[in-house]
Amino acid sequence: MTKLKKLYLAKRYVLTEIKEIFDLYDSMEKKNIMLSFKGEMSTDLLTSILQIIENKLDRFGETSKVKKRMFNIMVECLQNLHHHIAQPAKSAGKEVPSVIVMVAKNVTGYSIITGNFVEDREVGDLKNRLEEINSMDKDQVKDLYKSVLAEGKLSEKGGGGLGMIDIARKSGEKLDFGFIPFGEDQSFFSLNVKVK
Amino acid sequence: MDSINIEGTPKTPTVKFDDATDTLIIRGRSIPENSIDFYKPLIDWLDSFSNGSREQLTLNMELEYFNTSSSKCILDVFKKLENISKQGKTISVKWHYEEDDEDMLEAGEDYNAIIDIAFDMVKVEEI
């Protein structure tokens, strides 16, 4: 291959990437994504994301009620990603998996979107818990929260299963979620929490 | 009895005891990732209060947010107070919430339903 052709191919490859960057941006812009992150979750990042969203909500002139709900739900979602997802995979000797976090503004309010890998053997439990929460009305979710809190069982990763219940309670909407099988023994778990 | 005075951070509340007024204050945000570590000194302090000579304690809860990881530790704090109250000491809890923050009011009501101490719900403009 001539030097010129190599250069040409390399350039074309770069050009394709440049186009993709815009496509990614454009797709996010059209969906009103306020913030998007894909990578490894960390304590510092978690703090930064919360700070960014807090500042944005201030700029949008949101009521303190909406700001608090958003903040609360984001804390739970991000801490879930940080603790419940990254650690088991890490201890199993795998690379720390990437997660995705997005916050979008829509007509009625906001969406907090997360995605992460879970072990297939955990999918059944998680799915059952989320379906159980979704089958409940507001008062039932409140009672469930109270009974789990009063039982006082902390799971080994902390939180005691309260996180998702609290997210559902603060959101006041049904949890939108799904699992997509990935590889031999993992699934990609997506969660979309709406905040009004 | 040792005093307790923990400075607040963006993720953890201020925790301090004012011995002139027998008041324990927990104020700010409680969203630490390891709540058990954070609340341990307070739980220990409550144990020493329980064994000490002071006869009364008012807890001012002035939380802006707390995560579910903190919620269990906060319950432990209330359980300690419940036990101290059963020993015959006078315990009161003032649960503060911002006027438009019905979530924080409900959170206080949840604890009040679980714990056998009457809470005063105190509406404030800002925490």
Interface residues (C-beta under 8 A of the other chain):
Chain A: T43 L46 T47 T63 S64 K65 K68 R69 F71 N72 V75 E76 Q79 H82 H83 K142 Y145 K146 L149 A150 G152 L154 G158 G159 G160 L162 G163 I165 D166 K170
Chain B: P10 K11 I31 E33 N34 S35 I36 E64 Y65 N67 T68 S69 S71 K72 L75 D76 E98 D100 D101 E102 D103 M104 E106 D110 A113 I114
